Amino acid sequence: MAPRLPHKRRIVAAIDQGTTSTRCMLFDDHGQIIASSQLEHEQIFPRPGWVEHDPLEIWANTRRVMADVLARSEVTGDDIAAVGITNQRETTVVWDKATGQPVYNAIVWQDTRTSEICADLDPADFAKTGLPVSTYFSGPKIKWILDNVPGARERAESGELLFGTIESWLIWNLTKGEHVTDITNASRTMLMDLETGAWAPELARQLKIPTKMLPKIVSNSQVIGRIKRIHGFANVPIAGVLGDQQAATFGQACLEPGEVKNTYGTGNFLLLNTGTEIKRSTHGLISTVAYKLGNEPTVYALEGSIAVTGSLIQWLRDNLGLIAQASDVEKLATSVPDNGGCYIVPAFSGLLAPYWREDARGVICGLTRFHTKAHFARAALEATAYQTREVVEAMNQDTGIPITALKADGGMVENALLMQFQADQLGVPVTVPAITETTALGAAYAAGLAVGVYKSLSEIRAMWREQVTYQPQPSDPALFDGWKLAVHKSFAP
């Protein structure tokens, strides 16, 4: 690793650009939080199944939280050794490289408008990516923009337009022109060969995407440019970049084969470190990059992706008005002893792992006049645990080595009812770390490694601390049986 930087305090900043908000956090050389600032951005739903963000709003919010986190602390840009960036993966931006103006809103990972594009693709052609053909990934979203925005295809072919996932968009703006993506985000496009870590031109041709639009692929821990657009951060190097779930894996110190974490956020994402071996799934999981540090060999993972978990609680709040704030859901759910036979399958944009059913739609079933909003709250929390159990069972089948413990992180781990129910459903201990914002922490670790703030992976492992472990209690098997029946009701005829 690089030598330590004596002229700066050993502080690392992390930009965590997520599906619902943008955050900037400062960490010291012990991985402890110094300060944090966060802003939500608008969720845009033009049609059923369509989900968009305004890239310019995200860029503006990024600038604001970066300035605010310095104002909230005694830290100056001169104290910061490096910046790490982590982002919502797959969300797609296409912009004019001369003006910096997006040609269309960012198409979010949850969006399903590309179903017809995906239906015309042969999954066998994309096997080298480790991914199924799905609306989830970036490649079909790029094609949709080029096909549907007037003049976009011609401009792309003439070299006027650039593509990037959100980290690319932010880096391009922060550095005034560095057009890069990291290997974890590149592995989510359906355009990268998983074994070589390089773009596969033949896949770009299938999707009619000019390769000149694609950013340079870099590792997750290296200096890739310096910030030029934010006054307080002027000339600070960007030295760590990872997709959000890979960043959480790194922040949870899942650094050895067999270690697994699950992030409970807008959706749920369970990653199992498989080391330098690519493990191909036969049970509906994704083979993906876990991380690559500088020139070291790539580390891979198996991933189970669940589209809707925390966003189901937001739906109860914003669309149904059952709770005033997301944190109210636990108190409401605990006011009843069980779900009363009520199940919610939140297939708002289809179902991802292990089903990959884009035709699925949300259902609420088992209702009688007995049910109250408390049963809805409990069913929503239980849906998160049931979906995770399905992914864990698929992972156990793929590896032949049952998972014996789970590290949990993300906003929903503050919900003790959910965490205990999760342990009960899995039959294994579920451990919440002392720092639950592991996505930002992982980005900070990757950046700090590149500039010598953190010396080694063993140092990072030693900084991990447990907050609480939920031990499993016996669970009624009929609960999960009821969930499986409910899932099949969500499938289109």
Protein Blocks (a to p, Z undefined) as FASTA:
>chain_A
ZZddfkbccddddddddfkbccdddddfkopafbdcddddddddfbghiacddfklmmmm
mmmmmmmmmmmpccdfklpmbdcddddehiacdddfklopafbdcddfklcklmmmmmmp
cfklmmmnopacdfkbmmlmmmmmmmmmghklmmmmnopaccddfklmmmmmmnoopacd
dfklmmmnopacfklopacfklmmmnopafklpccdddfbdcfbdcfkbmklgoiacfbd
cdfklmmmmmnopabghiacddddfbccddddebjadcddfehpacddfbdehjbccddd
dddddfblmlmmmmmmmmnopafbfklmmmmmmmpfbenopacddffnopadfklpakbc
cddehiafkbcfklmmmmmmmmmmmmmmmmmmmmmmmnopacfbdcdedjklmpmklmmm
mmmmnopacdddfblclmlmmmmmmmmmmnomambfklmmmmpccfbdcddddddfklmm
mmmmmmmmmpcZZ
